[in-house]
Amino acid sequence: MTKSTSEPVSIRILDREYTVGCEPDERDSLTAAAKLLDAKMREIRGSNRMAALDRVAVLAALNLAHELQQLRNDSDSRDRELKRTLGDLHRKLDGLLEQPAR
């Protein structure tokens, strides 16, 4: 078993700094995720600087989870369509291979 090489990373969300641990190769992804969350929370908060931070955070999380679910649904739909198309192609190929040579 290898020892974790988690490192502290500082991120800023709504002008607040948070330190979280992450693997060095995940740092860029974590930073991008923090920027996405910060942008979503700023969008929800809008000009209402007095909005409760926990409410803004929950609404941002809900919006991001909804977007993720839509992407998963779209991916599942594409996977089903691809499987159907490949099945059709396999049947056509099998039909051609079963025909007697001319």
N, C-alpha and C positions, 0 to 999 in steps of 0.2 A: 504494500500500500504506500502511495506517495504522500508526502506531507503537503498540505495546502499552502499555497504561496499567496494567500489573500493579502492585498495591500489596501491601505486606507485611501479613499478618493473623496475629494470635496466637490460637491455639486451645489448649485444655487437654484432654488425654486421659489418664485415670488419673493425675491430679495432676501431669502433666508438661506443660510448655509447649512448643509447636512454633510456629515462624513459617513461614508459607507465602505464596507470592505468588498473587494472584488478581485478576481484573478487578473493578472496583467493583460492577458490577451482579450479580456472582456471590457477593458477600460473604455475604449472608443464607443462600444455599443451602449454601455451604461451612460456615458456622457450624452450620446444622441438621445437616449430614452429620457434623460433628465430634461433636455432641451424641449423635447416633444411635450412632456408633462407640463413644463413651465409655460409653454405657449398655450396649451389647452386651458390651463388654470387662469392665465391672463385673459384669454378669450371669454371664459365664463364669468370671471369677476368683472370684466369690462371696466367702466369708470367708477364702479362702486367699491372704493377702497376699504369700506367698512364691512364688506361682506365677510361672513364668518369663514375662516380658513378651512375648518372641517367640512362645511357644506360645499365650498368650492372644490375641495379635494375629492369628496365623494362624487360630485357631479362629473368631474373630470375623469375619475376612474370609471364611472358608469359609461360615459361617452366612449372612452378608449376600449372598454370591454365590448361595447356594442359594435364598434368598428371591427374589432378582432373577430367577433362572432360572424359578422357579415363576410369577412374575408374567408373564414373557415367554410361557411356555407357555399360561397362562390367556388372555392377550391374543390369541395365535395361534388358540386354540380359538374365542374369541368372534368373531374376524375371519372364520374359516371358516364359522361358523354364520350370521353376518350375510350373507356372500356367498351362501350357499345359500338363505337366506330371500329375499334380493333377487332371485336368479335365479328362484325359484318365483313371486314376484310379477310379474316381467317376463313370464314365460310365461303367467300368467293374464291379464295385461293384453293381451298380444298375441293371445291366444285370443278375448278379448272384442272387440277391435278388428277381428278378422278375420270376426266373425259378421255376416251381412247385416242391414241395418237393418230393423226391423219396422214 
